[in-house]
Amino acid sequence: MSRAVRVNTQTQNTGASTTAGRPRTAVWAAAGVAALVLLVAMEITARRYGEPGPVTTQLKGMVFAPKPGPLYGGLALMMVVLTWRQRFIAAGAAIAIDVVFVLVRRAAGVEAADGHSFGNGALWVMLGCAVLALTRRTGEDRALLLKGVGLGLLLVAGRKTGDAWLVITAKARPAVLDPYLAMADHALGNPSWLVGRMLRATEPIGPHLIHVVYAQLAVAAIVVALYQLRDVATVRRFPRHHLVRTFLVIGLLGPAVYMIFPVVGPVFAYGPGASGTGGAQWAVANLWPDTPPPLATPHPVTYDALTPRNCMPSLHTAWAVAIFIHTRRAPRLLRYGGAFWLAATLCATLGFGYHYGVDLVAGVVFALTIEAALRAFDRGWDRSAGLLIAYGTVVFVALLAAYRWLPMEMARHQLVAGPLLLLAMTSVVYGYVRTTRRWAPALLPAQRSGARQPESEPAPEPEPA
């Protein structure tokens, strides 16, 4: 091949790559604008109910003692684009800034909310890296650093947005639909009541261990994400798909369903409440976890304006499923950890009375449908991707419809409704596994064992004719 022909071929390939990248850039630009509009809309809505919105809490977090959240987790994700020397500098700067803020607050006699004093430094360092990227970096280095900053800030903003969503659900939806789910849950044998009694029998070790797993779900996700992004600083680009994207999309779309199907959970609607909200005065009956609710025609009930309506679907289940999926091609330790976190999260959501069994079924379908859509977006849409996403969406909507309009039929015909629920969920699991297995390249034996593979040497370029 002549040098002129080779240059011309490279030019054509570059042009094709640029053209192919334009739609993706446009999509992400549109997503950024939509996210900004959503933040502003939620800020306005939260203020309407007398609560600070995500923008206000984020700005306060730069000076005042921050609320508990993944600030240092966001910093860790941002640092995947930095060298080891730059990571040590960034972490040291964040810790030093936090120490200064703590000393100033103590000197001024300002008490930190919930005893949480650290986090300001991580936020300041991320913003400082954004300024550094815009003023001192160019080309690919600037783009990569801005992507890292954006990833870290998205994690932080996602937490703030989720908190605002929960406040809005409690204020905007005074009536809850728990009696409907309590009746539908008879089809599965009232698993929340069963697991609640089992967990109480293991006190104090069992509940403490399960609560740690439940509360630190974000930490597990960050660990998995850091493994997936471990080579970003070396290869100078992000992988096409990783766990953080799935986490953020689940957290963005899930609360919208809360508004459609507001539910507080068994420990609130049928028990004494938890986490400082609810109470027997708001409960339909004080039955959880000793006595399953009797069969009775369900109807909406009024609940307090503090408890989030965050049960349908179970996002903790959806996030745990996402962690499980993203650890299937990881080293053995992460694979075992992903399986353990999924099992422990399911036990916690049921055993603490935060969710009904039918919430978990919907959460699994919800997570797999979103994961499939994100993977299809990365690899390109085809017939199999469209069918899988459409099927998952139809099953999810059908579950919600059945819970709302057929709960008594499900409770009366448990031997039919229960297996049908599990069959619907299993069919989505099977469809996801069968479809995505065709998308993914086969693993080498060393990769199955978790060993890192050396990068192959590039093939030598043929000499010009």
Beta strands, then each sheet from edge to edge (+ up, - down):
strand 1: 175-176
strand 2: 301-302
sheet 1: 1+ 2-
end
